Amino acid sequence: MAKIIEVENLTYAYGDGSAFVHDAISDLSFSIEKGEILGIIGHTGSGKSTLVQQLNGLLKPTSGRVLFDGKDIWENPKEIRKVRFQIGLVFQYPEYQLFEETVFADIAFGPKNMGLSGDELTERVKEICSVIGIPESYFETSPFDLSGGEKRRVAIAGVMAMRPQVLILDEPIAGLDPKGRRDVVNMVAEYRKAYDATVLIISHNMEDMAMLADKLLVLNDGKLLMYDETRNVFSKPEVLREAGLNVPIVTRVFEELKAKGYDVPTDIFTVDEAVTYLSNRKAGGSRA
């Protein structure tokens, strides 16, 4: 697959030039393939948010480079705003940034800043809402009259409406009830499918990462600890635990069963895998 983002020896220091300089991330190098979902995990303060803010140019590297489609995003600093349209970043609790009088106006805000207007702007908002399942009956509603989950979806839709090739979400389902979580997960999946987009997700929830991510990037104290397919990362629980992380809850259940003498595998990472395994075992079949 083609690489859409390449990170080369990336370092970012807070307080650069002062006596309090601190490397938030240090000498990171990796690449992201077009169309994949990458999970970014690490303990609090490991550098996750600092990293993604450099991927879309909100922060400029102290040293190293970020390449988007093979081009250094800081090659022409005057063009960095265009990069942010192509690499969209949704901050944690984005609903706190809603401010327009209607849902339509809030979703249209990003495309409007890109220069869209009139029928083109209207069609852009209608298209993205059709893709991700926000009904047009919401358009004239105040976003402040919506539920928490609906507000979150509208806020994310505002970034999606710019049609970024890379969509970055910082804890997108934190604080939501089960329905709200499912709705956000589904809209992200539909966006990825409709536009062949690349998705990066920061999360502390290992269950979500096991379910969603093709690969995991693990940060520890600003350094790259692991970068591999999700299954391979979760197959190294001792490394994760040393970094203050853990494997999914369902995996821990199987580890406990194994420790108590039951003949069960410990590479079960999702509830669906657990259900399949237990159903096959009950039926006397193989694991597959």
N, C-alpha and C positions, 0 to 999 in steps of 0.2 A: 504493500500500500504506500501511497505517497505521503511524505512528511509535510505537515502543515505548519508546525511550530518546531523550531530547533533552539535549544538553549545551550550556550557555549560559555563555560567558565564564569557563570553568573554570580556576582557578589553584590550585596547591598549592605552598606554600613549606615546605621543611624548615628547622628552626631559626628559625621565625618569632618575631620579637621579640628575637632575639639578634644579635650582631655577625657571625654566620656564616650568616645567612639566605641561602637559595638556592632559586630557583624550579625545582622539578622538572618541572612543566608550567606553561604560561603562556597564558592567554586562549584556551583551546580552545573552539570552537563547532562542533557537528555533530549530526546525528540518525541514528538506526539504525531501519530498518524491520523490522516484525515478520516473522519467518520466514526472514530472510536469514542467510548466513554471512559474517561480516566478519573479515578478516585484519588484524591489527595488527602492523606491522613498524617497525623502527628499529634503529639501532646500539645497542650496550650503553650504558646510561646515558641513553637518549633520553627516558625517562619512561613506557615501556609499562606496567610493573607498577604504578607510581604511579597511572596513569590508571585501570586496571581495578579497583584497590582502592577508588577513589572511586565507581565505577559501582555497586558493591554496598554502599557505606557502611562499609567497613572503615576508610577515611580520610575525614575531613570536609574539604570544600574550604576553602581560605583565603579564596577569593572565587569567585563564580559559583554555578551550580546544576546539579544532575542531576535530570531529570524522568523518572519511570517511569510509563507510561500517563498522562502529562499532569500528574502530581503530584510536587512537590518531595520527594525521598526524605527530606530533613531537616526537613520541615514539622513533624513530630512526632517528636523524637529518641527518645522512649520506644518508638516503633514500628519503629525501624531494624532490629531483629532479624527482623521479618517481611519486610522488604525483602530480607534476605540469603537467606531461603527462596525468594523469587521470582527473585532474580538470583544464581544459584549460581556460586561461584568455585572452580576446581580449580587448586591451586598446582602449580608444577613439581615433579616427582618425588613425587606424592601418596602413592605406596606407602610412603614413609618415615613416613607418619602412621597407618598401620594399627596397631591395638593390641588389638583384640578377639580372643577365643579361636577364633572360627569366622568363616567368610566371611559367613554369614547375619547374625551379630551386627554385623559391621562395616558391611554394607550397610544394616542397620536402624537404625544409630546416628542418622543425620540425621532420618529420619521420626519416630523415637522422641522426639527433642528438639522436634519439631513438635507432639507430643501424641498421636501415634498409638500404639495398643497392641492387644494381643490379635489377633483375626482380621483386623482392619483393617490392622495392621502387617504381618502375615504375607502378606496379599494384595498389599500394596504392594510388598514385596520380591520376591515371585514374579512380579508383573506386570512390573516393570522388568527383571528377569533374563530373562524370556521375550522382551521387546522387543529387548534388546541381545545376547542369545545366551550368557548365563552359565547353564550347566546346574544344575538343582537338586541334582544329585549332589555339587556343590561345597559345599553349604550347611554341612555339619558338618565340613568340612576346615579346618584351621588356615590362615589366609592366608599364614603364613610358610613353608608347605610348597609354595607355588605358584611357578611360574617368574616371572621379572621382568615379562614381558608380562602374565601373568595377574594378578599383584598390582596392576599399573597399572589394569587393567580393573575389578577389584573396588573399588579406591579411587575411580575415577571414577563407578562405579555407585552408591556411597554418596551422592554429590552428586545424581546423576540421580534417585535414589529419592525425593528431596524434590520432584520434578517442577517444577523452576524454569522459568519462562517464558523466561528468558535464561540460557544456560549459557556461562560464560567459562572457557577453558582456557589455561593458561600453559605453552607448549612441551609439549603433550600426548604427543608421540611422540619426544621427545628421549631418546637413549640406548637405544632399542629396536632389536631386529633386524628384518629386513624383515617377517616374519610378525607380530610384535608391533605394528609400525606399521600394517599392514593391518587387524588386528583392532580397534585403537583408532579408526582412521578409519571403519571400518564401523559400530562401535557409536555413534559420534557421529552418523553419517548416519541410522541407524535411530532414534535418539532424536529427532532433528530431525523426521523424517517422522512418527513416531507421535504427537508432541505439538505439532506445528506450532511448534516452539521456534525461538528466535533463538540463534545460536551466534557467539561471539567467540573467535578463536584468536590467541594470540601465538605467533609462530614466527620463527626466523632462517632457516628452510629455504624458499627461494623456490620450489622444486619443489612442496612441499606447498601453498604458498599458491596457486600457479597451478592446482593440481588441485582445491582445496577451496573457495576463497573467491569469493563473488560480487563483493565489493568489497574494496578495501584502504585502510586508513588508515595513512599514513606519518608517523611522528614524527621530528623532527630537533632535538636539543637542547631538548626540551620544547615545541616548537611544531609546529603542524600544517603539514606540508610538502605533502602531497597527500591527497585523499580522493575516490576515483573507482572505477569498475568496474575489476576486476583487469586486464583486457586494456589499458585505457587507461593505467593506472599503469605496467605493464611496457613500454608503447610509448614510455616516456620514460627510457631507460636512463641517459642522461647526468645527469639529475636525481637518479636513485637512486645513481649512483656518486659524485656529489658529496657525498651524505649518508652515504657509507660502506657502501652496500648494493650489490646486484647483481641482475641478471636471472637467471632459471633457467639451469641448465647447458646444457640443450638449445638455448636461445636463443643462448648464447655460441658454441656449435658452429656454428650457422647464420651468426652474425656473422663467424666466422673463415672459413667457406666463401665468404661474400660478399667478404671482404677479399682472398681469393686469386683472385678473378675468376669464381667460379661464380655463375650466375644463379639465386639462391635467395632466398626472402623472409626477412626478419629478425623477423617478428612471429609466430614459432612459439614457444609458451610451455610446451607439455606434450609428453611422449613420445608420447601418442596422436595429437596433431596432427602431429608429425614423421612417425610411421608412415603416417598417412593421406596426407600430402603426398608422401612418397617412393613409396608404393605407386601413387598416381595418376600420378606423373611417370613411373615405370617402365612403367606401362600406356599412357602417352601421352595420358592424360586431362587434365582441368582440375584445378585445385587443390581444388575443392570435393569 
